Amino acid sequence: MSTTERAARVLKSLKDEEWRTLAGLEEAATGHGTADIGRLSRMSRLPLERVRFAVSQLEKREFVSRRGSGYSLTKEAVEAMALRDYVKRDLIFALGAVIAKGKESDVYETLTEEGSPLALKFFKLGRTSFTRVRKKRFKEGAEMRSWMTANYEAARREYTALKKLEGLSRVFPKAIAFNRSTVLLEELGGVRLSQRPELKDPAAAARTVIESIRLAYLGAGMINADLSEYNILTTGDAFWLIDWPQAVGTSHPNHIALLEHDVVAVVRFFHKAYGVKLDDQEALQFVEGRREGVG
């Protein structure tokens, strides 16, 4: 069972003092990574005995871990707090099945109270590297602080990028909210282009993707900076450009090189996978607005 599924299972059983203790630990994590019972009591504004009891219960649920006299959050706790906030804001009602699993994130289907499907993306940056850190016996508090910083920032960056792209085209997923290491998105269909699905018109598909890169660049000043067949979804005739946490704007000193990377990656994939011949430099000129058409 994943950390996300474990978090969802115990969501309703946590008491107020346990949530307040988790909030205190989250605050402590940004500065120290860990907190002892005394600091937790001050941060949560709870008596020492209530904090001790809450911590003992949270340890049993694997929501906190002990390091000497201090305690730190686990990934399950962070994801549980995010889920709770979405529920309290009436954004989601239930967590469904996993839609996609990757090296850096997992995506789950969620339902609103009306039964409408959404997608909840949980960032898992450092899923393997932080495991190696643990094996080397580094301080757990520092590890958790690093994990939280990386994943909270990834979620914030993706949400911000998608909001800048909102309204330009349906090829860019709609971001609804973000919380801690998660982003709530509209649910999309299709499969990754990396699976080389049958396309209605491969040449037209290549142009659609290139036009989408141009639209993001000229319309919002945004560059995905890591675009490839692995973060393009398709139903065969519709396309979506997903995964934007690493996106940069035109103020980035290497934005032209990153833009070229995206364009060349797309052009070469369509040539290799579908035999579509486009000149990558002509495609780049089109994306930059220095050429009227491509292909």
MARZA-721781 format. One record per residue: residue number from 1; x, z, y of N, C-alpha, C in turn. Coordinates in steps of 0.2 Angstrom, whole numbers, m for minus. Layout:
N
[node NUM; [X; Z; Y]; [X; Z; Y]; [X; Z; Y]]
...
REM end
This chain:
295
[node 1; [4; 0; m6]; [0; 0; 0]; [4; 0; 6]]
[node 2; [3; m4; 11]; [7; m5; 17]; [6; 1; 22]]
[node 3; [10; 2; 27]; [10; 7; 32]; [3; 7; 35]]
[node 4; [1; 1; 37]; [m5; m1; 40]; [m11; 2; 36]]
[node 5; [m11; 0; 30]; [m17; 2; 26]; [m17; 10; 25]]
[node 6; [m11; 13; 24]; [m11; 20; 24]; [m14; 23; 30]]
[node 7; [m12; 20; 36]; [m14; 23; 42]; [m22; 23; 43]]
[node 8; [m25; 17; 41]; [m32; 16; 41]; [m36; 20; 37]]
[node 9; [m33; 22; 31]; [m37; 26; 26]; [m38; 33; 29]]
[node 10; [m34; 36; 33]; [m34; 43; 35]; [m37; 44; 42]]
[node 11; [m38; 38; 45]; [m40; 38; 52]; [m45; 43; 54]]
[node 12; [m51; 43; 50]; [m57; 47; 52]; [m56; 55; 50]]
[node 13; [m51; 56; 46]; [m50; 63; 43]; [m45; 67; 48]]
[node 14; [m42; 64; 53]; [m37; 68; 57]; [m42; 72; 62]]
[node 15; [m40; 79; 63]; [m43; 83; 68]; [m40; 82; 75]]
[node 16; [m43; 85; 80]; [m41; 84; 87]; [m34; 87; 88]]
[node 17; [m33; 93; 85]; [m26; 96; 86]; [m21; 91; 83]]
[node 18; [m22; 88; 77]; [m17; 83; 74]; [m16; 77; 79]]
[node 19; [m21; 74; 82]; [m20; 69; 87]; [m16; 71; 93]]
[node 20; [m18; 77; 95]; [m14; 80; 101]; [m7; 81; 99]]
[node 21; [m5; 83; 93]; [1; 84; 91]; [5; 77; 90]]
[node 22; [2; 72; 88]; [5; 65; 87]; [6; 63; 94]]
[node 23; [1; 64; 99]; [3; 61; 106]; [9; 65; 109]]
[node 24; [10; 71; 107]; [16; 75; 110]; [22; 72; 107]]
[node 25; [22; 70; 100]; [28; 68; 97]; [29; 61; 100]]
[node 26; [24; 57; 101]; [25; 50; 104]; [29; 51; 111]]
[node 27; [26; 56; 115]; [30; 57; 122]; [37; 59; 121]]
[node 28; [38; 63; 116]; [45; 65; 114]; [49; 60; 112]]
[node 29; [46; 55; 108]; [50; 50; 105]; [54; 45; 111]]
[node 30; [50; 45; 116]; [53; 40; 122]; [60; 43; 125]]
[node 31; [60; 50; 124]; [66; 53; 127]; [71; 56; 122]]
[node 32; [69; 59; 117]; [73; 62; 112]; [73; 60; 105]]
[node 33; [67; 57; 104]; [66; 54; 97]; [63; 59; 92]]
[node 34; [65; 66; 94]; [62; 71; 90]; [59; 77; 94]]
[node 35; [55; 81; 92]; [53; 87; 95]; [52; 93; 91]]
[node 36; [55; 99; 93]; [53; 105; 88]; [47; 108; 90]]
[node 37; [45; 113; 86]; [38; 116; 87]; [37; 118; 94]]
[node 38; [42; 121; 97]; [41; 124; 104]; [39; 118; 109]]
[node 39; [43; 113; 109]; [42; 107; 113]; [35; 104; 112]]
[node 40; [34; 103; 106]; [27; 100; 104]; [21; 105; 106]]
[node 41; [22; 111; 106]; [17; 115; 109]; [16; 114; 116]]
[node 42; [21; 113; 120]; [21; 112; 127]; [18; 105; 129]]
[node 43; [20; 100; 125]; [18; 93; 126]; [11; 92; 124]]
[node 44; [8; 96; 119]; [2; 95; 117]; [m3; 100; 120]]
[node 45; [0; 105; 123]; [m4; 110; 126]; [m8; 114; 121]]
[node 46; [m5; 115; 115]; [m8; 119; 110]; [m4; 125; 108]]
[node 47; [m7; 130; 106]; [m4; 136; 104]; [1; 135; 98]]
[node 48; [6; 138; 98]; [12; 137; 92]; [9; 137; 85]]
[node 49; [4; 142; 84]; [1; 142; 77]; [m3; 136; 75]]
[node 50; [m6; 133; 80]; [m10; 127; 79]; [m6; 121; 78]]
[node 51; [0; 121; 82]; [4; 115; 81]; [8; 116; 74]]
[node 52; [10; 122; 72]; [13; 122; 65]; [8; 120; 60]]
[node 53; [2; 122; 61]; [m3; 120; 56]; [m4; 112; 56]]
[node 54; [m5; 109; 62]; [m6; 102; 63]; [0; 98; 60]]
[node 55; [6; 101; 61]; [12; 97; 59]; [12; 98; 51]]
[node 56; [10; 103; 48]; [10; 104; 41]; [6; 99; 38]]
[node 57; [0; 98; 41]; [m5; 93; 38]; [m3; 86; 39]]
[node 58; [0; 85; 45]; [3; 78; 46]; [9; 76; 42]]
[node 59; [13; 81; 40]; [18; 80; 35]; [15; 78; 28]]
[node 60; [10; 81; 26]; [7; 79; 20]; [4; 72; 20]]
[node 61; [2; 70; 25]; [m1; 63; 26]; [5; 58; 27]]
[node 62; [11; 60; 28]; [17; 56; 30]; [16; 53; 36]]
[node 63; [13; 57; 41]; [13; 54; 48]; [18; 57; 52]]
[node 64; [22; 62; 50]; [28; 65; 54]; [33; 66; 48]]
[node 65; [39; 66; 51]; [45; 67; 46]; [49; 73; 49]]
[node 66; [52; 77; 45]; [56; 82; 48]; [64; 80; 48]]
[node 67; [67; 82; 53]; [74; 81; 54]; [77; 88; 57]]
[node 68; [80; 92; 52]; [82; 99; 55]; [76; 103; 57]]
[node 69; [77; 105; 63]; [71; 109; 66]; [66; 105; 70]]
[node 70; [68; 98; 70]; [64; 93; 74]; [59; 89; 70]]
[node 71; [54; 86; 73]; [50; 81; 69]; [49; 75; 73]]
[node 72; [48; 69; 70]; [47; 63; 73]; [41; 59; 70]]
[node 73; [39; 54; 73]; [33; 50; 71]; [35; 46; 65]]
[node 74; [31; 44; 61]; [32; 38; 56]; [28; 32; 59]]
[node 75; [30; 27; 56]; [26; 20; 57]; [19; 21; 56]]
[node 76; [17; 24; 51]; [10; 25; 49]; [6; 29; 55]]
[node 77; [10; 34; 58]; [7; 37; 63]; [6; 33; 70]]
[node 78; [11; 29; 71]; [10; 24; 77]; [4; 20; 76]]
[node 79; [4; 17; 70]; [m1; 12; 69]; [m8; 15; 69]]
[node 80; [m9; 21; 66]; [m15; 25; 66]; [m17; 26; 73]]
[node 81; [m13; 28; 78]; [m14; 29; 85]; [m17; 23; 88]]
[node 82; [m14; 17; 87]; [m16; 11; 89]; [m23; 9; 87]]
[node 83; [m24; 10; 80]; [m31; 9; 78]; [m36; 13; 81]]
[node 84; [m35; 20; 81]; [m39; 24; 84]; [m41; 22; 92]]
[node 85; [m36; 20; 95]; [m38; 18; 102]; [m42; 12; 103]]
[node 86; [m41; 7; 98]; [m46; 1; 98]; [m53; 3; 96]]
[node 87; [m53; 8; 91]; [m60; 10; 89]; [m64; 14; 95]]
[node 88; [m60; 18; 99]; [m63; 22; 104]; [m65; 17; 110]]
[node 89; [m61; 11; 111]; [m63; 7; 116]; [m68; 2; 113]]
[node 90; [m71; 3; 107]; [m76; m2; 104]; [m74; m9; 104]]
[node 91; [m67; m10; 103]; [m65; m17; 102]; [m65; m18; 94]]
[node 92; [m64; m14; 90]; [m64; m15; 83]; [m68; m10; 79]]
[node 93; [m71; m12; 74]; [m75; m7; 70]; [m73; m6; 63]]
[node 94; [m69; m11; 60]; [m66; m10; 53]; [m60; m15; 52]]
[node 95; [m56; m12; 48]; [m50; m16; 47]; [m51; m20; 40]]
[node 96; [m49; m26; 40]; [m51; m30; 34]; [m44; m31; 30]]
[node 97; [m44; m37; 27]; [m38; m39; 23]; [m33; m42; 27]]
[node 98; [m27; m42; 24]; [m21; m45; 27]; [m22; m52; 28]]
[node 99; [m21; m55; 33]; [m21; m63; 34]; [m14; m66; 33]]
[node 100; [m9; m63; 36]; [m3; m66; 35]; [3; m60; 36]]
[node 101; [8; m61; 32]; [14; m56; 32]; [20; m60; 33]]
[node 102; [24; m58; 38]; [30; m61; 40]; [36; m56; 40]]
[node 103; [42; m58; 42]; [48; m54; 43]; [47; m49; 48]]
[node 104; [43; m51; 54]; [43; m47; 60]; [36; m45; 61]]
[node 105; [31; m47; 58]; [24; m44; 59]; [19; m45; 53]]
[node 106; [14; m41; 53]; [9; m42; 48]; [2; m43; 52]]
[node 107; [m2; m48; 50]; [m8; m49; 54]; [m14; m47; 49]]
[node 108; [m19; m43; 51]; [m25; m41; 48]; [m31; m43; 51]]
[node 109; [m36; m45; 47]; [m43; m47; 50]; [m46; m40; 52]]
[node 110; [m49; m40; 57]; [m53; m34; 59]; [m60; m37; 61]]
[node 111; [m65; m32; 61]; [m72; m34; 63]; [m74; m30; 69]]
[node 112; [m78; m33; 73]; [m81; m29; 79]; [m87; m26; 76]]
[node 113; [m91; m22; 80]; [m97; m18; 77]; [m102; m23; 76]]
[node 114; [m102; m29; 79]; [m107; m34; 78]; [m105; m39; 72]]
[node 115; [m99; m38; 69]; [m97; m42; 63]; [m93; m48; 65]]
[node 116; [m91; m48; 71]; [m87; m54; 73]; [m79; m53; 71]]
[node 117; [m76; m58; 68]; [m69; m57; 66]; [m64; m58; 71]]
[node 118; [m59; m53; 71]; [m53; m54; 76]; [m47; m53; 72]]
[node 119; [m41; m54; 74]; [m35; m53; 71]; [m31; m48; 75]]
[node 120; [m28; m43; 71]; [m24; m38; 74]; [m17; m39; 71]]
[node 121; [m13; m40; 75]; [m6; m41; 74]; [m2; m35; 75]]
[node 122; [2; m32; 69]; [6; m26; 69]; [13; m29; 69]]
[node 123; [17; m27; 74]; [24; m29; 74]; [28; m25; 70]]
[node 124; [33; m28; 66]; [37; m24; 61]; [44; m26; 62]]
[node 125; [46; m27; 69]; [53; m29; 70]; [58; m23; 67]]
[node 126; [63; m25; 64]; [68; m21; 61]; [65; m18; 54]]
[node 127; [60; m21; 51]; [58; m19; 45]; [63; m18; 40]]
[node 128; [68; m22; 40]; [74; m21; 35]; [80; m18; 38]]
[node 129; [81; m20; 44]; [87; m17; 48]; [86; m9; 48]]
[node 130; [80; m7; 50]; [80; 1; 51]; [80; 4; 44]]
[node 131; [78; 1; 39]; [79; 3; 32]; [86; 4; 31]]
[node 132; [90; 0; 33]; [97; 0; 32]; [100; 6; 36]]
[node 133; [98; 7; 42]; [100; 12; 46]; [98; 19; 42]]
[node 134; [93; 20; 39]; [91; 26; 36]; [95; 27; 30]]
[node 135; [97; 22; 27]; [102; 23; 21]; [109; 25; 23]]
[node 136; [111; 23; 29]; [117; 25; 32]; [117; 33; 35]]
[node 137; [111; 36; 34]; [110; 43; 36]; [111; 44; 44]]
[node 138; [109; 39; 48]; [109; 40; 55]; [103; 44; 57]]
[node 139; [103; 47; 63]; [98; 52; 65]; [91; 48; 65]]
[node 140; [86; 51; 61]; [80; 48; 61]; [76; 48; 67]]
[node 141; [77; 53; 72]; [74; 52; 78]; [76; 46; 82]]
[node 142; [83; 45; 82]; [86; 39; 86]; [83; 33; 83]]
[node 143; [82; 33; 76]; [80; 27; 73]; [72; 25; 75]]
[node 144; [68; 31; 75]; [61; 30; 77]; [61; 27; 84]]
[node 145; [65; 30; 88]; [65; 28; 95]; [66; 21; 96]]
[node 146; [71; 19; 93]; [73; 12; 93]; [68; 7; 90]]
[node 147; [65; 9; 85]; [59; 5; 82]; [53; 5; 86]]
[node 148; [52; 11; 89]; [46; 11; 94]; [47; 6; 100]]
[node 149; [53; 7; 103]; [55; 3; 109]; [54; m4; 108]]
[node 150; [57; m7; 102]; [57; m14; 100]; [50; m16; 99]]
[node 151; [46; m13; 95]; [40; m15; 93]; [34; m14; 99]]
[node 152; [35; m9; 103]; [30; m8; 109]; [32; m14; 114]]
[node 153; [38; m15; 115]; [40; m21; 119]; [38; m28; 117]]
[node 154; [38; m29; 110]; [36; m35; 108]; [29; m36; 109]]
[node 155; [25; m31; 107]; [18; m32; 108]; [16; m33; 116]]
[node 156; [19; m29; 120]; [18; m30; 127]; [20; m37; 129]]
[node 157; [25; m40; 127]; [28; m46; 129]; [23; m52; 127]]
[node 158; [21; m51; 120]; [16; m56; 118]; [10; m56; 122]]
[node 159; [7; m51; 123]; [1; m50; 126]; [2; m53; 133]]
[node 160; [7; m52; 137]; [8; m54; 144]; [9; m62; 144]]
[node 161; [12; m64; 139]; [13; m72; 138]; [7; m75; 137]]
[node 162; [3; m73; 132]; [m3; m76; 131]; [m8; m75; 137]]
[node 163; [m8; m70; 140]; [m13; m70; 146]; [m11; m75; 152]]
[node 164; [m4; m76; 152]; [m2; m81; 157]; [m4; m88; 155]]
[node 165; [m5; m89; 148]; [m7; m96; 145]; [m15; m96; 145]]
[node 166; [m18; m91; 146]; [m25; m91; 145]; [m29; m96; 149]]
[node 167; [m33; m100; 146]; [m37; m104; 150]; [m34; m111; 151]]
[node 168; [m28; m112; 149]; [m25; m118; 149]; [m27; m123; 144]]
[node 169; [m28; m120; 138]; [m30; m125; 132]; [m31; m120; 126]]
[node 170; [m35; m122; 122]; [m37; m119; 116]; [m31; m118; 111]]
[node 171; [m26; m122; 112]; [m20; m122; 107]; [m16; m115; 108]]
[node 172; [m18; m111; 113]; [m15; m105; 114]; [m20; m100; 112]]
[node 173; [m18; m95; 108]; [m23; m90; 105]; [m25; m85; 111]]
[node 174; [m31; m83; 111]; [m33; m78; 116]; [m31; m71; 114]]
[node 175; [m28; m68; 119]; [m26; m61; 118]; [m31; m56; 121]]
[node 176; [m34; m52; 117]; [m39; m47; 119]; [m37; m41; 122]]
[node 177; [m32; m38; 119]; [m29; m31; 121]; [m22; m30; 117]]
[node 178; [m19; m25; 119]; [m13; m23; 116]; [m12; m16; 116]]
[node 179; [m9; m13; 111]; [m9; m6; 110]; [m3; m4; 106]]
[node 180; [2; 0; 109]; [8; 2; 105]; [11; m4; 102]]
[node 181; [12; m5; 96]; [15; m10; 92]; [11; m16; 90]]
[node 182; [5; m16; 93]; [0; m21; 91]; [m3; m25; 96]]
[node 183; [m6; m31; 94]; [m9; m35; 99]; [m16; m38; 95]]
[node 184; [m21; m37; 99]; [m28; m39; 96]; [m29; m46; 98]]
[node 185; [m30; m51; 94]; [m31; m58; 95]; [m37; m61; 93]]
[node 186; [m39; m67; 95]; [m45; m70; 92]; [m42; m72; 85]]
[node 187; [m47; m73; 80]; [m44; m75; 73]; [m44; m83; 73]]
[node 188; [m39; m85; 70]; [m38; m92; 70]; [m38; m95; 62]]
[node 189; [m40; m101; 61]; [m40; m103; 55]; [m34; m107; 53]]
[node 190; [m34; m111; 48]; [m28; m116; 47]; [m23; m113; 43]]
[node 191; [m17; m117; 42]; [m11; m114; 39]; [m5; m116; 43]]
[node 192; [0; m113; 42]; [6; m115; 45]; [9; m122; 44]]
[node 193; [11; m125; 49]; [14; m132; 48]; [19; m132; 43]]
[node 194; [23; m127; 42]; [28; m126; 38]; [26; m128; 30]]
[node 195; [20; m127; 29]; [17; m128; 22]; [16; m136; 21]]
[node 196; [17; m140; 27]; [16; m147; 27]; [9; m149; 24]]
[node 197; [4; m147; 27]; [m3; m149; 25]; [m4; m156; 27]]
[node 198; [m9; m159; 24]; [m11; m166; 26]; [m14; m166; 33]]
[node 199; [m11; m170; 37]; [m13; m171; 44]; [m17; m177; 44]]
[node 200; [m23; m177; 48]; [m27; m183; 50]; [m23; m189; 53]]
[node 201; [m19; m187; 57]; [m15; m192; 61]; [m8; m189; 63]]
[node 202; [m3; m189; 59]; [3; m186; 60]; [6; m188; 67]]
[node 203; [6; m194; 69]; [9; m196; 75]; [5; m193; 81]]
[node 204; [m2; m193; 81]; [m6; m189; 86]; [m5; m182; 86]]
[node 205; [m4; m179; 80]; [m2; m172; 79]; [4; m170; 83]]
[node 206; [9; m174; 82]; [16; m173; 85]; [15; m173; 93]]
[node 207; [11; m178; 95]; [10; m179; 102]; [6; m173; 105]]
[node 208; [1; m170; 101]; [m3; m164; 103]; [2; m158; 104]]
[node 209; [6; m157; 100]; [11; m151; 100]; [15; m152; 106]]
[node 210; [18; m158; 107]; [23; m159; 113]; [19; m158; 119]]
[node 211; [13; m161; 119]; [9; m160; 125]; [7; m153; 127]]
[node 212; [7; m149; 121]; [5; m142; 122]; [11; m138; 125]]
[node 213; [17; m140; 123]; [23; m137; 126]; [24; m139; 133]]
[node 214; [22; m145; 135]; [22; m147; 142]; [17; m143; 146]]
[node 215; [11; m142; 143]; [6; m138; 147]; [8; m131; 148]]
[node 216; [11; m128; 143]; [14; m121; 144]; [19; m121; 149]]
[node 217; [23; m126; 149]; [29; m126; 154]; [27; m128; 161]]
[node 218; [23; m133; 162]; [21; m135; 169]; [15; m131; 171]]
[node 219; [11; m129; 167]; [5; m125; 169]; [5; m118; 170]]
[node 220; [10; m115; 166]; [11; m108; 167]; [18; m106; 167]]
[node 221; [23; m110; 167]; [30; m109; 168]; [32; m105; 162]]
[node 222; [29; m106; 156]; [31; m102; 150]; [34; m107; 145]]
[node 223; [39; m104; 141]; [43; m107; 136]; [42; m103; 130]]
[node 224; [40; m105; 124]; [40; m101; 118]; [47; m98; 116]]
[node 225; [52; m103; 116]; [59; m101; 115]; [61; m100; 108]]
[node 226; [56; m101; 104]; [57; m100; 96]; [52; m104; 92]]
[node 227; [50; m110; 95]; [45; m114; 92]; [48; m118; 86]]
[node 228; [44; m118; 81]; [45; m121; 75]; [39; m122; 71]]
[node 229; [40; m126; 65]; [34; m127; 61]; [31; m120; 58]]
[node 230; [35; m115; 59]; [33; m108; 56]; [28; m105; 61]]
[node 231; [28; m107; 67]; [23; m103; 71]; [18; m108; 75]]
[node 232; [16; m113; 71]; [11; m118; 73]; [6; m118; 67]]
[node 233; [0; m117; 69]; [m6; m117; 64]; [m10; m123; 65]]
[node 234; [m12; m126; 59]; [m16; m132; 60]; [m22; m132; 54]]
[node 235; [m27; m135; 56]; [m33; m136; 51]; [m32; m144; 49]]
[node 236; [m27; m147; 51]; [m27; m154; 50]; [m28; m159; 56]]
[node 237; [m32; m156; 60]; [m33; m160; 66]; [m33; m156; 72]]
[node 238; [m34; m149; 71]; [m33; m144; 77]; [m27; m140; 76]]
[node 239; [m24; m138; 82]; [m17; m135; 82]; [m18; m129; 86]]
[node 240; [m13; m124; 84]; [m13; m118; 89]; [m5; m116; 88]]
[node 241; [m2; m114; 94]; [4; m112; 95]; [4; m104; 95]]
[node 242; [7; m101; 90]; [6; m94; 89]; [13; m91; 90]]
[node 243; [13; m84; 90]; [20; m80; 91]; [23; m81; 97]]
[node 244; [22; m77; 102]; [25; m78; 109]; [29; m71; 111]]
[node 245; [31; m67; 107]; [34; m61; 110]; [41; m62; 113]]
[node 246; [44; m68; 111]; [51; m70; 114]; [51; m75; 119]]
[node 247; [44; m76; 122]; [44; m81; 127]; [47; m79; 133]]
[node 248; [49; m84; 137]; [53; m83; 143]; [49; m88; 149]]
[node 249; [51; m86; 155]; [48; m90; 160]; [54; m95; 163]]
[node 250; [52; m98; 168]; [57; m103; 171]; [62; m100; 175]]
[node 251; [61; m93; 176]; [67; m90; 180]; [72; m88; 175]]
[node 252; [71; m88; 169]; [77; m87; 164]; [83; m91; 165]]
[node 253; [89; m89; 165]; [94; m93; 166]; [95; m99; 161]]
[node 254; [93; m97; 155]; [94; m103; 149]; [87; m106; 148]]
[node 255; [83; m106; 152]; [76; m109; 151]; [76; m116; 149]]
[node 256; [80; m120; 152]; [81; m127; 150]; [83; m128; 143]]
[node 257; [88; m124; 141]; [91; m125; 134]; [86; m122; 129]]
[node 258; [82; m117; 131]; [77; m115; 126]; [71; m120; 126]]
[node 259; [69; m123; 131]; [64; m128; 131]; [66; m134; 127]]
[node 260; [73; m136; 127]; [75; m141; 123]; [75; m139; 116]]
[node 261; [77; m133; 114]; [77; m131; 107]; [70; m132; 105]]
[node 262; [64; m130; 108]; [58; m130; 106]; [56; m138; 104]]
[node 263; [57; m142; 109]; [55; m149; 109]; [59; m152; 103]]
[node 264; [65; m151; 103]; [69; m154; 97]; [67; m152; 90]]
[node 265; [66; m146; 90]; [63; m143; 83]; [57; m146; 81]]
[node 266; [52; m147; 86]; [46; m150; 84]; [47; m158; 82]]
[node 267; [51; m161; 86]; [52; m168; 85]; [55; m170; 78]]
[node 268; [60; m166; 77]; [64; m167; 71]; [60; m165; 64]]
[node 269; [56; m159; 65]; [51; m158; 60]; [46; m163; 58]]
[node 270; [43; m166; 63]; [38; m171; 62]; [41; m177; 59]]
[node 271; [48; m179; 61]; [51; m184; 58]; [53; m183; 51]]
[node 272; [55; m177; 49]; [57; m175; 42]; [51; m175; 38]]
[node 273; [46; m171; 40]; [40; m170; 36]; [35; m176; 35]]
[node 274; [34; m179; 41]; [29; m184; 41]; [31; m191; 43]]
[node 275; [38; m192; 44]; [40; m199; 46]; [38; m201; 53]]
[node 276; [36; m196; 57]; [35; m198; 64]; [41; m199; 68]]
[node 277; [42; m205; 71]; [48; m206; 75]; [47; m205; 83]]
[node 278; [50; m200; 85]; [50; m199; 93]; [57; m198; 95]]
[node 279; [59; m200; 101]; [65; m198; 104]; [65; m191; 107]]
[node 280; [69; m187; 105]; [69; m180; 107]; [70; m179; 115]]
[node 281; [75; m184; 117]; [76; m183; 125]; [70; m186; 129]]
[node 282; [67; m191; 126]; [61; m194; 130]; [56; m189; 130]]
[node 283; [55; m185; 124]; [50; m180; 123]; [52; m174; 128]]
[node 284; [58; m172; 129]; [60; m167; 133]; [58; m169; 141]]
[node 285; [60; m175; 143]; [58; m178; 149]; [51; m177; 151]]
[node 286; [47; m179; 146]; [40; m179; 146]; [37; m172; 147]]
[node 287; [40; m167; 144]; [38; m160; 144]; [40; m157; 151]]
[node 288; [46; m159; 154]; [48; m157; 160]; [44; m160; 166]]
[node 289; [40; m165; 164]; [36; m169; 170]; [40; m175; 173]]
[node 290; [46; m177; 170]; [50; m182; 172]; [48; m189; 169]]
[node 291; [43; m189; 165]; [41; m195; 161]; [33; m195; 160]]
[node 292; [30; m200; 160]; [23; m200; 160]; [20; m199; 153]]
[node 293; [23; m202; 148]; [21; m202; 141]; [26; m201; 136]]
[node 294; [24; m200; 130]; [29; m199; 124]; [27; m203; 118]]
[node 295; [31; m206; 115]; [30; m210; 109]; [26; m216; 110]]
REM end
